[in-house]
Amino acid sequence: MSFSSFKENFSSSMSYLKRRFSSGDLQGDLEDEERQLPPGPRKGPSPSAPSSPSRSTPATAIGQRMFSSSSGRAAYNKDRCKILLIIDDQHTDWSKYFKGKKIFNDWDVRVEQAEFSEINLAAYSDSGTMVDIQVNRNGTKVVRSFKPDFLLIRQHVRDANEDWRNLLLGFQYGGIPSINSLSSTYNFLDKPWVFAQMIQIQKRLGRDAFPLIEQAYYPNHKEMVSNMWLITPKFPVVVKIGHAHQGLGKVKIDSAHNFQDIASVVAVCGSYATTEIFVEGKYDLHIQKIGDNYKAYLRKSISGNWKANTGSAMLEQIAMNERFKLWVDECSKIFGGLDIVAVEAIQGKDGREHIIEVNGSSMTLLGETQEEDRRLISELCLTRMQQYLKPVTTLSKATSSGAIMHQGLNGHHSNNPLSQSNSPQARQQQAAQHMNATGPRAQHPGMGSERPVMPGSNPINIPSSHSAGPPHAPGPGHPSQQMSQSMPNAHGGNPQHNPAHGGPHAPPMHPAMAARTASKDEEDTMKNLRKTFAGIFGDM
């Protein structure tokens, strides 16, 4: 076989393997859970959904590891990884803005992206929120399950015909930190509620510093009709029905008769409505703040529509001034603080400015700086993740050998080997305080109750013939004698027998007895070590 033909066969085989192992269900152990949706009521295995090669033969597992980079998903360290769930449409691939990024020096950021319509969840009071997302993998619907650590919400929770507050409640139930905060996002579910906050800002700063547009709120259609004869709106007016975005639900009304007609539409919708004066605008203003970055744009309709955000429009970035900065800074303080916020205003042909609304993290990115804005948002997410997701230091079985030795040498099994209360010095002080507190009762066992043996220690029974104590010294099996022999200090002695530990009345130990005690302690130490290692690594 010539080298060219060998090269051709090898290339075709490699291409086949790449296609074979780039299947959507071969994501490795880093996927918390991934399963295919059943295509229908058909029973038995589907011929179009073969079993995962990772469970078949070792050769395919090797191939999977070889071509894991061809699957399009970055590899993550499962033990040192935080999951960022970004709720946005598929027009923006957010994973590329976090590629290679680390938090806490060596923790990976795993990005999961989905729309609200692709998300399902279940929240538990003791274990947080588990999220299921449906993704399309090579024409097959696959459900992936995971537990998000952080949220970035770039999609409107509520719009003209959608309301995803049920999912928002689940995220809040699990206490997941997010940008913007979940409480502020919930407060943005009704525009009149946000406008009420801006009214308070205007009252504090004044009408000149914060020129908020004049607006009226009607809870239902009845108030629109009954109050029209008492307070006649200045026509033309703009009627906004319910909560919507991108110009939906906004109608321009020129007369009282048309106002009555639109009130009947509000009755059918069963929603609230707001009215505000119609401003013949020169252009719209868009002032945004992402973290500490400010930008301002003007947008002018060139399609003849009175809504500048509908149809064709000319967009231009303008210089940021102190007036615009004051607007966006004040609005970023509402609802406990907003990391991402945008103020929408209208510049009238008379030169006057009117602030009309505020948007949160789901604001629209404009102009040629969209890539820069997305990078700013990704950096802001990393900053907040470092702030809210500090990892808890825990000792695993593989890295706690020092703790195991510490526990074995001290004869005490603690859940926290780093606790100061388990150190020999601390136990000596506790023993000394205990013996000082009991005083003469330690020498007269009949005067006190039994004291329990320290956990993890083995009491040593010393024959009374080797004891140099007084005639009424406790017997071999008495708890006080066990207590006195089960707490050796760092030097192999006993706090009761050491004058430095507050036991001047205790008799000294015979040298031969001290040697026997030391050898017995060494045996007990080795037994404790064997038990500890057997409990962790299996029977030895």
C-alpha positions as CSV (number, residue, x, y, z in Angstrom):
1,M,0.0,0.0,0.0
2,S,1.4,3.4,-1.0
3,F,1.7,6.2,1.5
4,S,-0.9,8.4,-0.4
5,S,-3.5,5.7,-0.2
6,F,-2.7,5.0,3.5
7,K,-3.0,8.8,4.1
8,E,-6.4,8.8,2.4
9,N,-7.8,5.9,4.3
10,F,-6.5,7.3,7.6
11,S,-8.1,10.7,6.9
12,S,-11.5,9.2,6.0
13,S,-11.4,7.0,9.2
14,M,-10.5,10.0,11.3
15,S,-13.4,12.0,9.8
16,Y,-15.8,9.2,10.5
17,L,-14.6,9.0,14.1
18,K,-15.0,12.7,14.6
19,R,-18.5,12.6,13.3
20,R,-19.3,9.6,15.4
21,F,-18.0,11.0,18.6
22,S,-19.3,14.6,18.2
23,S,-22.8,13.3,19.1
24,G,-24.7,15.5,21.5
25,D,-24.9,12.8,24.2
26,L,-21.1,12.4,24.6
27,Q,-20.4,15.3,26.9
28,G,-18.6,13.3,29.5
29,D,-19.0,13.4,33.3
30,L,-19.1,17.2,33.3
31,E,-22.8,17.1,32.3
32,D,-24.8,16.7,35.5
33,E,-27.4,14.9,33.6
34,E,-28.3,14.6,29.9
35,R,-31.1,12.5,28.5
36,Q,-32.9,12.3,25.2
37,L,-36.6,13.1,25.0
38,P,-38.7,10.2,23.8
39,P,-39.9,10.8,20.3
40,G,-43.3,9.4,20.9
41,P,-45.2,6.5,22.4
42,R,-43.1,4.0,20.5
43,K,-41.8,1.2,22.7
44,G,-38.3,-0.3,22.7
45,P,-35.0,1.2,21.7
46,S,-35.0,3.7,18.8
47,P,-32.8,2.8,15.8
48,S,-32.1,6.5,15.3
49,A,-30.8,6.9,18.9
50,P,-27.9,4.4,19.4
51,S,-26.5,3.7,22.8
52,S,-23.8,6.0,24.0
53,P,-20.4,4.7,22.9
54,S,-18.9,5.8,26.2
55,R,-20.8,2.8,27.8
56,S,-19.9,0.2,25.1
57,T,-16.2,-0.5,24.6
58,P,-12.9,1.0,26.0
59,A,-11.8,1.8,22.4
60,T,-14.7,4.2,21.9
61,A,-14.1,5.8,25.3
62,I,-10.5,6.5,24.1
63,G,-11.9,7.9,20.9
64,Q,-14.3,10.1,22.9
65,R,-11.4,11.6,24.9
66,M,-9.4,12.0,21.7
67,F,-12.1,14.0,19.9
68,S,-13.8,15.7,22.9
69,S,-12.6,19.1,21.5
70,S,-14.5,18.5,18.3
71,S,-17.9,18.5,20.1
72,G,-17.8,22.3,20.4
73,R,-18.0,22.4,24.3
74,A,-15.1,23.4,26.4
75,A,-13.8,20.9,29.0
76,Y,-14.3,21.9,32.6
77,N,-13.0,20.7,35.9
78,K,-16.1,19.3,37.5
79,D,-14.8,19.7,41.1
80,R,-13.7,23.3,40.6
81,C,-16.4,24.7,38.4
82,K,-19.3,27.2,38.7
83,I,-22.3,27.1,36.4
84,L,-23.5,30.4,34.9
85,L,-27.0,30.2,33.4
86,I,-27.6,33.0,30.8
87,I,-31.2,33.5,29.7
88,D,-31.1,34.9,26.2
89,D,-32.1,34.0,22.7
90,Q,-29.8,32.1,20.4
91,H,-28.7,35.1,18.3
92,T,-25.9,35.7,20.8
93,D,-23.4,33.0,21.8
94,W,-22.4,34.0,25.3
95,S,-20.0,31.1,25.8
96,K,-17.3,32.8,23.7
97,Y,-17.1,35.8,26.1
98,F,-16.3,33.4,29.0
99,K,-14.0,31.1,27.2
100,G,-10.8,30.6,29.2
101,K,-12.0,32.8,32.0
102,K,-11.3,31.8,35.6
103,I,-12.6,32.9,39.0
104,F,-10.8,32.4,42.3
105,N,-7.6,31.8,40.2
106,D,-8.4,28.2,39.1
107,W,-12.1,27.8,39.0
108,D,-13.8,27.3,35.6
109,V,-17.0,29.0,34.5
110,R,-19.4,26.7,32.7
111,V,-21.9,28.6,30.6
112,E,-25.4,27.3,30.0
113,Q,-27.6,29.4,27.7
114,A,-31.3,29.0,27.0
115,E,-34.5,31.0,26.5
116,F,-37.3,31.0,29.1
117,S,-39.4,28.8,26.8
118,E,-36.7,26.1,26.9
119,I,-36.3,26.1,30.7
120,N,-38.1,24.0,33.3
121,L,-37.1,23.8,37.0
122,A,-37.9,22.4,40.4
123,A,-36.8,24.2,43.6
124,Y,-36.2,22.6,47.0
125,S,-35.8,24.3,50.4
126,D,-32.9,22.1,51.4
127,S,-31.0,21.5,48.1
128,G,-31.7,24.6,45.9
129,T,-33.0,24.8,42.3
130,M,-32.5,22.2,39.6
131,V,-32.9,23.4,36.1
132,D,-33.8,21.4,32.9
133,I,-33.1,22.9,29.5
134,Q,-34.1,21.5,26.1
135,V,-31.5,21.8,23.4
136,N,-31.3,20.6,19.9
137,R,-28.4,18.3,19.1
138,N,-28.1,17.2,15.5
139,G,-31.8,17.2,15.1
140,T,-32.5,15.4,18.4
141,K,-34.1,17.1,21.4
142,V,-32.0,16.5,24.5
143,V,-32.7,17.6,28.1
144,R,-29.8,18.7,30.2
145,S,-30.1,19.0,34.0
146,F,-27.9,21.0,36.2
147,K,-27.9,23.3,39.3
148,P,-27.0,26.9,38.4
149,D,-24.8,28.9,40.6
150,F,-25.4,32.3,39.0
151,L,-27.9,33.9,36.6
152,L,-27.7,36.5,33.9
153,I,-31.2,37.5,32.6
154,R,-31.0,39.1,29.2
155,Q,-34.6,38.3,28.2
156,H,-37.8,40.1,29.3
157,V,-39.5,38.1,32.0
158,R,-42.8,39.5,31.0
159,D,-43.9,40.8,27.6
160,A,-47.2,41.3,25.7
161,N,-48.1,37.6,25.5
162,E,-45.5,36.0,27.8
163,D,-45.1,35.9,31.5
164,W,-42.3,33.8,33.0
165,R,-42.5,34.9,36.6
166,N,-43.2,31.3,37.6
167,L,-39.6,30.5,36.7
168,L,-38.4,33.7,38.4
169,L,-40.0,32.5,41.6
170,G,-38.2,29.2,41.3
171,F,-34.8,30.9,41.0
172,Q,-35.6,33.1,44.0
173,Y,-36.7,30.0,45.9
174,G,-33.3,28.5,45.4
175,G,-31.5,31.8,46.4
176,I,-29.5,32.0,43.2
177,P,-27.6,35.3,42.8
178,S,-28.1,37.1,39.5
179,I,-27.6,40.2,37.4
180,N,-29.7,42.2,38.0
181,S,-30.9,40.9,41.4
182,L,-34.0,38.7,41.3
183,S,-35.9,41.0,43.6
184,S,-35.2,44.0,41.3
185,T,-36.2,41.9,38.2
186,Y,-39.4,40.9,39.9
187,N,-40.1,44.6,40.5
188,F,-39.7,45.3,36.8
189,L,-42.7,43.1,35.9
190,D,-45.0,46.1,35.9
191,K,-44.0,49.4,34.3
192,P,-46.3,51.5,36.5
193,W,-44.5,50.1,39.5
194,V,-41.2,51.3,38.0
195,F,-42.6,54.6,37.0
196,A,-43.7,55.2,40.6
197,Q,-40.1,54.9,41.7
198,M,-39.1,57.5,39.1
199,I,-41.8,59.9,40.5
200,Q,-40.0,59.7,43.9
201,I,-36.7,60.5,42.2
202,Q,-38.3,63.6,40.6
203,K,-39.8,64.7,43.9
204,R,-36.3,64.5,45.5
205,L,-34.3,66.1,42.6
206,G,-36.8,68.4,41.1
207,R,-38.6,68.6,37.8
208,D,-35.7,70.5,36.1
209,A,-33.0,68.0,37.1
210,F,-35.2,64.9,36.4
211,P,-37.7,65.8,33.7
212,L,-40.2,62.9,34.0
213,I,-43.0,62.9,31.5
214,E,-46.6,63.5,32.8
215,Q,-48.5,60.3,33.1
216,A,-51.9,59.0,34.4
217,Y,-52.6,55.5,35.6
218,Y,-56.0,53.7,35.3
219,P,-56.4,50.3,37.1
220,N,-59.2,49.3,34.6
221,H,-61.3,50.6,31.8
222,K,-64.1,52.0,34.0
223,E,-61.9,54.7,35.5
224,M,-60.8,55.7,32.0
225,V,-64.4,56.5,31.0
226,S,-65.8,57.8,34.3
227,N,-62.9,60.2,34.9
228,M,-62.6,61.6,31.4
229,W,-65.4,64.1,32.0
230,L,-63.8,65.3,35.2
231,I,-60.2,65.4,34.0
232,T,-60.1,65.7,30.2
233,P,-56.8,64.5,28.8
234,K,-54.9,66.9,26.6
235,F,-55.1,65.4,23.2
236,P,-53.2,63.9,21.5
237,V,-52.2,61.3,24.1
238,V,-50.4,58.0,24.1
239,V,-52.2,55.1,25.7
240,K,-50.1,52.2,26.9
241,I,-52.1,49.0,27.6
242,G,-50.7,46.6,30.1
243,H,-47.0,45.7,30.2
244,A,-45.2,45.3,26.9
245,H,-42.0,46.2,25.1
246,Q,-40.7,47.3,21.7
247,G,-43.7,49.6,21.0
248,L,-46.4,46.9,21.6
249,G,-49.6,48.1,23.2
250,K,-49.0,51.8,22.5
251,V,-51.7,53.7,20.7
252,K,-51.8,57.4,19.8
253,I,-55.3,58.9,20.5
254,D,-56.3,62.2,19.0
255,S,-59.8,62.8,20.3
256,A,-62.2,61.9,23.2
257,H,-64.2,59.6,21.0
258,N,-61.2,57.6,20.1
259,F,-60.3,57.5,23.8
260,Q,-63.6,55.9,24.6
261,D,-62.9,53.3,21.8
262,I,-59.6,52.4,23.3
263,A,-61.1,52.1,26.7
264,S,-63.3,49.4,25.4
265,V,-60.2,47.6,24.1
266,V,-58.7,47.9,27.6
267,A,-61.9,46.3,28.9
268,V,-61.4,43.3,26.7
269,C,-57.7,43.0,27.7
270,G,-58.6,43.0,31.4
271,S,-55.5,45.0,32.2
272,Y,-54.5,48.4,33.5
273,A,-53.6,51.3,31.3
274,T,-51.5,54.5,31.4
275,T,-51.8,57.7,29.4
276,E,-49.1,60.3,28.8
277,I,-48.9,63.4,26.7
278,F,-47.8,63.0,23.1
279,V,-44.4,64.6,22.5
280,E,-43.5,65.4,18.9
281,G,-40.0,64.1,19.2
282,K,-36.9,65.2,17.5
283,Y,-35.1,62.1,18.5
284,D,-35.0,59.5,21.3
285,L,-32.3,59.3,23.9
286,H,-30.9,56.0,25.2
287,I,-28.6,56.3,28.2
288,Q,-27.1,53.1,29.5
289,K,-24.9,52.0,32.4
290,I,-23.1,48.6,32.6
291,G,-21.2,48.5,35.9
292,D,-19.1,51.6,35.8
293,N,-19.3,52.1,32.0
294,Y,-21.6,54.8,30.6
295,K,-22.9,55.3,27.0
296,A,-25.4,57.6,25.4
297,Y,-27.2,57.3,22.0
298,L,-29.7,59.2,20.0
299,R,-32.1,57.5,17.7
300,K,-34.1,59.2,15.0
301,S,-36.9,57.5,13.0
302,I,-36.4,57.7,9.2
303,S,-39.5,55.7,8.4
304,G,-42.0,58.4,9.4
305,N,-43.3,56.4,12.4
306,W,-43.9,58.3,15.6
307,K,-42.4,55.4,17.5
308,A,-38.7,55.8,17.0
309,N,-38.1,52.2,18.1
310,T,-40.3,50.8,15.3
311,G,-39.2,50.6,11.7
312,S,-36.0,52.1,10.4
313,A,-34.1,54.6,12.5
314,M,-30.8,56.4,12.5
315,L,-28.5,55.6,15.5
316,E,-25.6,57.8,16.7
317,Q,-23.5,57.6,19.8
318,I,-23.2,60.9,21.6
319,A,-21.0,62.3,24.3
320,M,-22.0,61.5,27.9
321,N,-22.7,64.6,30.0
322,E,-23.3,65.2,33.7
323,R,-27.1,65.6,33.2
324,F,-27.4,62.2,31.6
325,K,-25.1,60.6,34.1
326,L,-27.3,62.0,37.0
327,W,-30.4,60.3,35.4
328,V,-28.9,56.9,35.0
329,D,-27.1,57.0,38.4
330,E,-30.3,57.8,40.2
331,C,-32.3,55.1,38.4
332,S,-29.6,52.6,39.1
333,K,-30.3,53.0,42.9
334,I,-33.9,51.8,42.7
335,F,-34.9,48.4,44.0
336,G,-31.7,47.9,46.0
337,G,-29.4,48.7,43.1
338,L,-29.1,47.8,39.4
339,D,-25.9,46.6,37.8
340,I,-27.3,47.1,34.3
341,V,-29.8,49.9,33.6
342,A,-30.9,52.0,30.7
343,V,-32.9,55.3,30.7
344,E,-35.2,56.0,27.8
345,A,-36.1,59.7,27.0
346,I,-37.5,61.9,24.2
347,Q,-36.0,65.1,23.0
348,G,-38.9,67.2,21.8
349,K,-38.8,69.6,18.9
350,D,-39.1,72.4,21.4
351,G,-35.8,71.3,23.0
352,R,-37.3,69.9,26.1
353,E,-36.4,66.5,27.4
354,H,-38.8,63.9,28.8
355,I,-37.8,60.7,30.6
356,I,-40.3,58.0,29.7
357,E,-39.1,54.7,31.2
358,V,-36.3,52.6,32.7
359,N,-35.1,49.1,31.7
360,G,-33.0,46.6,33.6
361,S,-30.6,43.8,32.6
362,S,-32.8,42.9,29.6
363,M,-32.2,46.3,27.9
364,T,-31.4,46.4,24.2
365,L,-27.8,46.8,23.2
366,L,-27.4,49.4,20.4
367,G,-24.9,50.5,17.8
368,E,-21.5,49.3,16.9
369,T,-20.4,48.9,20.5
370,Q,-22.5,45.8,21.1
371,E,-19.5,43.5,21.3
372,E,-17.8,45.8,23.8
373,D,-21.0,45.9,25.9
374,R,-21.2,42.1,25.9
375,R,-17.6,41.9,27.1
376,L,-18.4,44.5,29.8
377,I,-21.4,42.4,30.9
378,S,-19.3,39.2,31.0
379,E,-16.6,40.9,33.1
380,L,-19.4,42.2,35.4
381,C,-20.7,38.6,35.8
382,L,-17.2,37.3,36.7
383,T,-16.8,40.1,39.3
384,R,-20.2,39.3,40.9
385,M,-19.5,35.6,40.8
386,Q,-16.3,36.1,42.7
387,Q,-18.2,38.3,45.2
388,Y,-21.1,35.9,45.8
389,L,-19.7,32.4,45.1
390,K,-16.7,32.2,47.3
391,P,-15.9,28.4,47.6
392,V,-16.0,26.8,51.0
393,T,-12.7,25.1,51.8
394,T,-13.3,21.4,52.6
395,L,-10.8,18.6,53.1
396,S,-11.5,15.7,50.8
397,K,-10.6,12.1,51.5
398,A,-7.7,12.3,49.1
399,T,-6.2,15.4,50.6
400,S,-6.8,15.0,54.3
401,S,-4.0,12.5,55.1
402,G,-2.5,15.1,57.5
403,A,-5.8,15.4,59.2
404,I,-6.1,11.7,59.5
405,M,-2.7,11.5,61.1
406,H,-3.7,14.3,63.5
407,Q,-6.9,12.5,64.4
408,G,-5.1,9.2,64.9
409,L,-2.3,10.6,67.0
410,N,-4.7,12.4,69.3
411,G,-7.2,9.5,69.6
412,H,-10.1,11.7,68.7
413,H,-12.3,11.5,65.5
414,S,-13.6,15.0,64.7
415,N,-15.5,16.2,61.7
416,N,-13.3,19.3,61.6
417,P,-9.6,18.3,62.0
418,L,-8.6,21.9,61.9
419,S,-10.5,22.8,65.0
420,Q,-8.4,24.2,67.8
421,S,-10.4,22.3,70.3
422,N,-8.8,19.1,69.0
423,S,-5.2,20.2,69.5
424,P,-3.2,18.5,72.3
425,Q,-2.6,21.9,74.0
426,A,-6.3,22.7,74.1
427,R,-7.2,19.3,75.5
428,Q,-4.5,19.7,78.2
429,Q,-6.0,23.1,79.2
430,Q,-9.5,21.6,79.3
431,A,-8.3,18.7,81.4
432,A,-6.5,21.0,83.8
433,Q,-9.5,23.2,84.1
434,H,-11.7,20.2,84.7
435,M,-9.4,18.8,87.5
436,N,-9.1,22.3,89.1
437,A,-12.9,22.7,89.1
438,T,-13.4,19.3,90.7
439,G,-10.7,19.8,93.3
440,P,-10.7,17.3,96.2
441,R,-13.6,15.4,94.6
442,A,-11.1,13.8,92.3
443,Q,-9.4,12.2,95.3
444,H,-12.6,11.1,96.9
445,P,-14.7,9.2,94.3
446,G,-17.5,8.7,96.6
447,M,-18.3,12.4,96.7
448,G,-19.0,12.9,93.0
449,S,-20.8,11.3,90.1
450,E,-19.3,9.4,87.3
451,R,-17.4,11.3,84.6
452,P,-17.6,10.0,81.0
453,V,-14.5,8.8,79.2
454,M,-13.2,11.1,76.5
455,P,-14.4,10.0,73.0
456,G,-11.8,8.0,71.1
457,S,-9.7,7.2,74.2
458,N,-9.1,3.7,75.7
459,P,-9.1,3.7,79.5
460,I,-6.0,2.1,81.1
461,N,-6.6,0.0,84.2
462,I,-3.7,0.3,86.6
463,P,-3.4,-2.3,89.4
464,S,-3.6,-0.7,92.9
465,S,-0.4,-2.4,93.9
466,H,1.7,-0.2,91.7
467,S,0.0,3.0,92.8
468,A,1.7,5.3,95.3
469,G,-1.5,7.1,96.1
470,P,-3.3,7.5,99.5
471,P,-5.1,4.6,101.2
472,H,-8.5,5.7,99.7
473,A,-7.3,6.0,96.1
474,P,-9.9,4.7,93.5
475,G,-9.8,1.2,92.3
476,P,-8.6,0.0,88.9
477,G,-12.0,0.2,87.2
478,H,-13.2,3.5,88.7
479,P,-14.1,6.2,86.2
480,S,-11.9,8.8,87.9
481,Q,-8.9,6.5,87.5
482,Q,-9.8,5.9,83.9
483,M,-10.2,9.7,83.4
484,S,-6.8,10.3,84.9
485,Q,-5.1,7.8,82.6
486,S,-6.9,8.6,79.3
487,M,-5.7,12.1,78.8
488,P,-1.9,12.1,78.2
489,N,-0.4,15.4,77.6
490,A,2.1,16.3,74.8
491,H,5.0,15.0,76.8
492,G,3.5,11.6,77.6
493,G,2.6,12.5,81.2
494,N,-0.8,13.3,82.8
495,P,-2.1,16.7,83.6
496,Q,-3.1,15.5,87.1
497,H,0.5,14.4,87.7
498,N,2.0,17.5,86.4
499,P,2.2,20.5,88.9
500,A,2.1,22.9,86.0
501,H,-1.5,21.8,85.2
502,G,-2.9,22.4,88.6
503,G,-2.6,18.9,90.3
504,P,-0.2,19.4,93.2
505,H,-2.0,16.9,95.4
506,A,-1.8,14.1,92.9
507,P,0.8,11.4,93.7
508,P,3.7,10.9,91.2
509,M,3.7,7.9,88.9
510,H,6.2,5.1,89.3
511,P,8.8,5.0,86.5
512,A,8.0,1.4,85.5
513,M,4.3,2.3,85.4
514,A,5.1,5.4,83.3
515,A,6.9,3.2,80.7
516,R,4.0,0.7,80.6
517,T,1.6,3.6,80.1
518,A,3.7,5.0,77.3
519,S,3.8,1.7,75.5
520,K,0.1,1.2,76.0
521,D,-0.5,4.7,74.5
522,E,1.6,3.8,71.5
523,E,-0.5,0.7,70.9
524,D,-3.7,2.6,71.2
525,T,-2.4,5.2,68.8
526,M,-1.7,2.6,66.2
527,K,-5.1,1.0,66.7
528,N,-6.8,4.3,66.2
529,L,-4.7,4.9,63.1
530,R,-5.7,1.5,61.7
531,K,-9.4,2.1,62.5
532,T,-9.3,5.6,60.8
533,F,-7.6,4.4,57.6
534,A,-9.9,1.3,57.5
535,G,-13.0,3.6,57.8
536,I,-11.9,5.8,54.9
537,F,-10.0,3.5,52.6
538,G,-11.7,0.2,53.4
539,D,-10.7,-2.7,55.6
540,M,-7.0,-3.2,55.6
